[in-house]
Amino acid sequence: MTKLVVRRLLYMIPTMFAISVVTFLIIQLPPGDFLSTYIAELASRGDAVDTRLVDALRERYGLDQPIYVQYWQWISNIVLHGDFGDSFQYRRPVSDLIWGRLGLTIALAIATLLVSWAIAFPIGVYSAVRQHSFGDYAFTFIGFLGLATPNFLLALIFVWISFRYFGQSVGGLFSPEYVDAAWNLGKVIDLVAHLWIPVLIIGTAGTAALIRVLRANLLDELRKPYVTTARAKGLPEWRIILKYPVRTAVGPFISTVGWLLPSLVGGEVLVSVVIGLDTTGPLLLDALISQDMYLAGSFILILATLTVIGTLVSDLLLAWWDPRIRHAQG
């Protein structure tokens, strides 16, 4: 197991380097830069453009340097100093803008992941064991609805229902009195009280996908000869299902951590805009629209890092859960 962990961690080094290069190239793809967008915005409003100020900003942020110099300056500051650079739009360090919202985003993602698993596991097992029953068809129908309905549309439906029938506004993660308050027990309780709606909205598609994955895998296991043999020996049905088929079928279920975690963080962008969440989503969207290079690049790098971390976690969980994988990889 130790060799597996060390090997996976070593693989992450070249992977993260390649990701950082691709990330920087992606944010350089659109023509122009933030200052070009800024000048165009001033010109559209009829405001005067101070060329000396623009040139000073271009020199300050190194936008007049070759792309490889800009990349090296950006990535070396991140690795050596934890400095993600300055946001052009907000004129503040990127780290100050990110960390406050990133904590709320990760809390939302983890809560959504846990709720998705808690809902998907029993439903997936039930749908496989009671195949072609009314409950199986009902959950399948609801699952397809969850997969087909965009999260932002579901958010709009929640907003309308809440306002139309309950006279309440679904927006934000805190009540007005806790928005600027210091963290305390009351603020945590208020966060939990507001968290369930975005959790349901963002986790709908992921929960539906997990149900389908677990149901398909468990159906395949239930048809194998060892299950028939166990039934012939007179073992209780619940023990037959939970001890062997479920244990094997949960493997691919665990592996979904690798793609589910970043998809939860990335999938909350439009939902956050619709219901006004103070997470990373609206900030990322503004950074991409305004070509705020360092802010957008930092977000993309963080999402890619979450993908790598999610894959590492899923690999380690699979190795811990299934001795065959641990033996093969060790």
C-alpha positions as CSV (number, residue, x, y, z in Angstrom):
1,M,0.0,0.0,0.0
2,T,2.9,2.4,0.8
3,K,4.5,1.7,-2.6
4,L,1.1,2.5,-4.2
5,V,0.8,5.8,-2.4
6,V,4.4,6.9,-3.2
7,R,4.0,5.9,-6.9
8,R,0.8,7.8,-7.2
9,L,2.3,10.9,-5.6
10,L,5.3,10.8,-7.9
11,Y,3.0,10.5,-10.9
12,M,1.3,13.7,-9.7
13,I,4.4,15.8,-10.2
14,P,4.7,15.6,-14.1
15,T,0.9,15.6,-14.3
16,M,0.6,18.9,-12.4
17,F,3.4,20.4,-14.5
18,A,1.6,19.5,-17.7
19,I,-1.7,20.8,-16.3
20,S,-0.1,24.1,-15.4
21,V,1.3,24.6,-18.9
22,V,-2.0,23.7,-20.5
23,T,-3.8,26.0,-18.1
24,F,-1.6,29.0,-19.0
25,L,-1.9,28.3,-22.7
26,I,-5.7,28.2,-22.4
27,I,-5.9,31.6,-20.7
28,Q,-3.6,33.0,-23.4
29,L,-5.8,31.7,-26.3
30,P,-8.3,34.6,-26.5
31,P,-6.9,37.5,-28.6
32,G,-5.7,40.4,-26.5
33,D,-5.5,40.6,-22.7
34,F,-7.2,42.2,-19.8
35,L,-5.8,45.6,-20.6
36,S,-7.1,45.4,-24.2
37,T,-10.5,44.6,-22.9
38,Y,-10.2,47.4,-20.4
39,I,-9.3,49.9,-23.1
40,A,-12.2,48.7,-25.3
41,E,-14.6,49.1,-22.4
42,L,-13.4,52.7,-21.7
43,A,-13.6,53.6,-25.4
44,S,-17.2,52.2,-25.6
45,R,-18.2,54.5,-22.7
46,G,-16.4,57.5,-24.3
47,D,-13.9,57.8,-21.5
48,A,-10.4,59.0,-22.1
49,V,-7.6,56.3,-22.2
50,D,-4.4,57.1,-20.4
51,T,-1.8,55.3,-22.5
52,R,0.9,55.9,-20.0
53,L,-1.1,54.2,-17.3
54,V,-1.8,51.3,-19.6
55,D,1.9,50.9,-20.5
56,A,2.8,51.1,-16.8
57,L,0.3,48.4,-16.0
58,R,1.4,46.2,-18.9
59,E,5.0,46.5,-17.6
60,R,4.0,45.9,-14.0
61,Y,2.2,42.7,-14.8
62,G,4.7,41.5,-17.3
63,L,2.3,41.5,-20.2
64,D,5.0,42.9,-22.5
65,Q,7.1,39.8,-21.9
66,P,7.2,36.6,-24.0
67,I,4.7,34.0,-23.0
68,Y,7.2,31.6,-21.5
69,V,8.5,34.4,-19.3
70,Q,5.0,35.1,-18.1
71,Y,4.4,31.4,-17.4
72,W,7.6,31.0,-15.4
73,Q,6.9,34.1,-13.4
74,W,3.4,32.9,-12.7
75,I,4.1,29.2,-11.8
76,S,7.3,30.0,-9.8
77,N,5.5,32.4,-7.6
78,I,2.8,29.8,-7.0
79,V,5.1,27.0,-6.2
80,L,7.8,28.9,-4.2
81,H,5.7,31.6,-2.5
82,G,2.0,30.5,-2.8
83,D,1.5,33.8,-4.7
84,F,-1.1,33.4,-7.5
85,G,-0.5,36.9,-8.7
86,D,-2.7,40.0,-8.8
87,S,-6.2,40.3,-10.2
88,F,-6.3,42.9,-12.9
89,Q,-10.0,43.6,-12.4
90,Y,-10.1,43.8,-8.6
91,R,-6.6,45.2,-8.1
92,R,-6.1,42.7,-5.3
93,P,-4.0,39.5,-4.8
94,V,-5.8,36.5,-6.3
95,S,-5.3,34.5,-3.1
96,D,-7.3,37.1,-1.1
97,L,-10.2,36.6,-3.6
98,I,-10.0,32.9,-3.9
99,W,-9.5,31.5,-0.4
100,G,-12.5,33.0,1.2
101,R,-14.9,31.6,-1.4
102,L,-13.0,28.4,-2.0
103,G,-13.7,27.2,1.5
104,L,-17.5,27.6,1.0
105,T,-17.2,25.9,-2.4
106,I,-15.4,22.9,-1.0
107,A,-17.9,22.7,1.9
108,L,-20.7,22.7,-0.6
109,A,-19.0,20.1,-2.8
110,I,-18.3,17.7,0.1
111,A,-21.8,18.1,1.4
112,T,-23.2,17.4,-2.0
113,L,-20.9,14.4,-2.5
114,L,-21.9,12.8,0.9
115,V,-25.6,13.5,0.3
116,S,-25.4,12.0,-3.3
117,W,-23.8,8.9,-1.9
118,A,-26.3,8.6,0.9
119,I,-29.2,8.8,-1.5
120,A,-27.7,6.8,-4.4
121,F,-26.4,3.8,-2.5
122,P,-29.7,2.5,-1.1
123,I,-31.7,3.4,-4.2
124,G,-29.1,1.7,-6.5
125,V,-29.1,-1.5,-4.4
126,Y,-32.9,-1.5,-4.3
127,S,-33.3,-1.0,-8.0
128,A,-30.9,-3.9,-8.7
129,V,-32.4,-6.3,-6.2
130,R,-36.0,-5.4,-7.3
131,Q,-35.3,-5.2,-11.0
132,H,-38.5,-4.4,-13.1
133,S,-40.5,-3.6,-10.0
134,F,-42.6,-0.4,-9.8
135,G,-40.0,1.1,-7.5
136,D,-37.2,0.3,-10.0
137,Y,-39.1,2.0,-12.8
138,A,-40.0,5.0,-10.7
139,F,-36.4,5.6,-9.6
140,T,-35.2,5.0,-13.2
141,F,-37.6,7.6,-14.4
142,I,-36.6,10.1,-11.7
143,G,-33.0,9.4,-12.4
144,F,-33.3,10.1,-16.1
145,L,-35.1,13.4,-15.3
146,G,-32.2,14.3,-13.0
147,L,-29.6,13.5,-15.7
148,A,-31.6,15.5,-18.4
149,T,-32.4,18.6,-16.3
150,P,-29.7,21.2,-16.3
151,N,-28.8,22.4,-12.8
152,F,-29.4,26.1,-13.6
153,L,-32.9,25.3,-14.8
154,L,-33.6,23.3,-11.6
155,A,-32.3,26.3,-9.6
156,L,-34.7,28.6,-11.5
157,I,-37.6,26.2,-10.6
158,F,-36.6,26.2,-6.9
159,V,-36.4,30.0,-6.9
160,W,-39.9,30.3,-8.5
161,I,-41.5,27.7,-6.2
162,S,-40.0,29.2,-3.1
163,F,-41.1,32.8,-4.0
164,R,-44.5,31.8,-5.4
165,Y,-45.7,29.4,-2.7
166,F,-43.7,30.3,0.4
167,G,-42.9,33.9,-0.1
168,Q,-39.2,33.4,0.5
169,S,-36.2,34.2,-1.6
170,V,-33.8,31.3,-2.3
171,G,-30.4,33.1,-2.5
172,G,-27.1,33.1,-0.8
173,L,-25.6,30.8,1.8
174,F,-26.2,33.1,4.8
175,S,-29.0,35.2,6.3
176,P,-28.4,39.0,6.0
177,E,-27.3,39.3,9.6
178,Y,-24.6,36.7,9.2
179,V,-23.1,37.7,5.8
180,D,-20.4,40.0,7.3
181,A,-20.3,38.4,10.7
182,A,-17.3,36.6,12.1
183,W,-17.4,32.8,12.2
184,N,-19.2,31.4,15.2
185,L,-21.6,28.6,16.0
186,G,-24.6,30.6,14.9
187,K,-23.1,31.3,11.5
188,V,-22.3,27.7,11.0
189,I,-25.9,26.7,11.9
190,D,-27.1,29.3,9.5
191,L,-24.9,28.0,6.7
192,V,-26.2,24.5,7.2
193,A,-29.8,25.8,7.1
194,H,-29.1,27.4,3.7
195,L,-26.9,24.6,2.3
196,W,-29.6,22.0,1.6
197,I,-31.1,23.8,-1.4
198,P,-27.9,24.2,-3.4
199,V,-26.9,20.6,-2.4
200,L,-30.1,19.2,-3.8
201,I,-29.8,21.3,-7.0
202,I,-26.1,20.6,-7.7
203,G,-26.2,17.0,-6.7
204,T,-29.2,15.9,-8.8
205,A,-27.3,14.9,-11.9
206,G,-24.5,13.3,-9.9
207,T,-26.9,11.3,-7.7
208,A,-28.8,10.0,-10.8
209,A,-25.6,9.0,-12.5
210,L,-24.4,7.1,-9.3
211,I,-27.7,5.3,-9.1
212,R,-27.3,4.0,-12.7
213,V,-23.7,3.0,-12.2
214,L,-24.4,1.0,-9.0
215,R,-27.5,-0.6,-10.4
216,A,-25.8,-1.8,-13.5
217,N,-22.7,-3.1,-11.7
218,L,-24.8,-4.9,-9.0
219,L,-27.1,-6.5,-11.7
220,D,-24.0,-7.9,-13.3
221,E,-22.8,-9.4,-10.0
222,L,-26.1,-10.9,-9.0
223,R,-26.1,-13.0,-12.2
224,K,-22.7,-14.6,-11.5
225,P,-22.4,-18.3,-10.4
226,Y,-21.1,-17.6,-6.9
227,V,-24.4,-15.9,-6.0
228,T,-26.3,-18.9,-7.2
229,T,-24.0,-21.2,-5.2
230,A,-24.5,-19.1,-2.0
231,R,-28.3,-19.2,-2.4
232,A,-28.1,-23.0,-2.9
233,K,-26.2,-23.3,0.4
234,G,-29.2,-21.6,2.1
235,L,-27.5,-18.3,3.2
236,P,-29.8,-15.4,4.0
237,E,-30.6,-13.2,1.0
238,W,-29.5,-10.0,2.7
239,R,-26.1,-11.6,3.6
240,I,-25.6,-12.9,0.1
241,I,-26.3,-9.4,-1.4
242,L,-24.4,-7.3,1.1
243,K,-21.3,-9.4,1.7
244,Y,-20.2,-10.2,-1.9
245,P,-22.1,-8.6,-4.8
246,V,-22.4,-5.2,-3.2
247,R,-18.8,-5.2,-2.1
248,T,-17.7,-5.8,-5.6
249,A,-20.2,-3.5,-7.3
250,V,-19.2,-0.6,-5.0
251,G,-15.7,-0.5,-6.6
252,P,-16.8,1.6,-9.7
253,F,-19.0,3.6,-7.4
254,I,-16.0,4.6,-5.3
255,S,-14.0,5.5,-8.5
256,T,-16.5,8.2,-9.4
257,V,-14.8,10.4,-6.8
258,G,-12.2,11.2,-9.4
259,W,-14.7,13.0,-11.7
260,L,-17.5,13.8,-9.3
261,L,-15.5,16.2,-7.0
262,P,-14.3,18.6,-9.8
263,S,-17.6,18.4,-11.6
264,L,-19.4,19.5,-8.4
265,V,-17.1,22.5,-8.1
266,G,-17.3,23.3,-11.7
267,G,-21.0,22.6,-12.0
268,E,-21.9,25.1,-9.4
269,V,-20.9,28.1,-11.6
270,L,-24.3,28.8,-13.2
271,V,-26.2,27.6,-10.1
272,S,-24.3,30.2,-8.0
273,V,-25.1,32.9,-10.4
274,V,-28.8,32.0,-10.5
275,I,-29.3,31.8,-6.7
276,G,-26.6,34.3,-5.7
277,L,-24.1,32.0,-3.9
278,D,-20.9,33.6,-2.6
279,T,-18.8,30.7,-4.0
280,T,-16.0,30.6,-6.6
281,G,-18.5,30.2,-9.5
282,P,-19.5,33.9,-10.1
283,L,-15.9,35.0,-9.6
284,L,-14.6,32.5,-12.2
285,L,-17.2,33.6,-14.7
286,D,-16.3,37.3,-14.2
287,A,-12.6,36.5,-14.6
288,L,-13.2,34.6,-17.9
289,I,-15.4,37.4,-19.3
290,S,-12.9,40.1,-18.4
291,Q,-9.8,38.0,-19.4
292,D,-8.5,38.5,-15.8
293,M,-5.6,36.2,-16.6
294,Y,-4.2,35.3,-13.2
295,L,-7.6,35.0,-11.5
296,A,-9.0,32.8,-14.3
297,G,-5.8,30.7,-14.5
298,S,-5.8,30.1,-10.8
299,F,-9.3,28.8,-10.8
300,I,-8.7,26.5,-13.8
301,L,-5.5,25.2,-12.1
302,I,-7.4,24.6,-8.8
303,L,-10.2,22.6,-10.7
304,A,-7.5,20.6,-12.5
305,T,-5.8,19.9,-9.2
306,L,-9.1,18.8,-7.7
307,T,-9.4,16.3,-10.5
308,V,-5.9,14.9,-9.8
309,I,-6.6,14.8,-6.1
310,G,-10.0,13.1,-6.7
311,T,-8.4,10.5,-8.8
312,L,-5.7,9.8,-6.2
313,V,-8.3,9.5,-3.5
314,S,-10.5,7.2,-5.6
315,D,-7.4,5.0,-6.4
316,L,-6.4,4.7,-2.7
317,L,-10.0,4.0,-1.6
318,L,-10.3,1.3,-4.3
319,A,-7.0,-0.3,-3.2
320,W,-8.2,-0.2,0.4
321,W,-11.6,-1.6,-0.4
322,D,-10.6,-4.3,-2.9
323,P,-7.5,-6.5,-1.9
324,R,-7.2,-7.7,-5.5
325,I,-6.4,-4.1,-6.7
326,R,-4.0,-3.6,-3.7
327,H,-2.2,-6.8,-4.6
328,A,-2.0,-6.0,-8.3
329,Q,-0.8,-2.4,-7.7
330,G,1.5,-3.1,-4.8
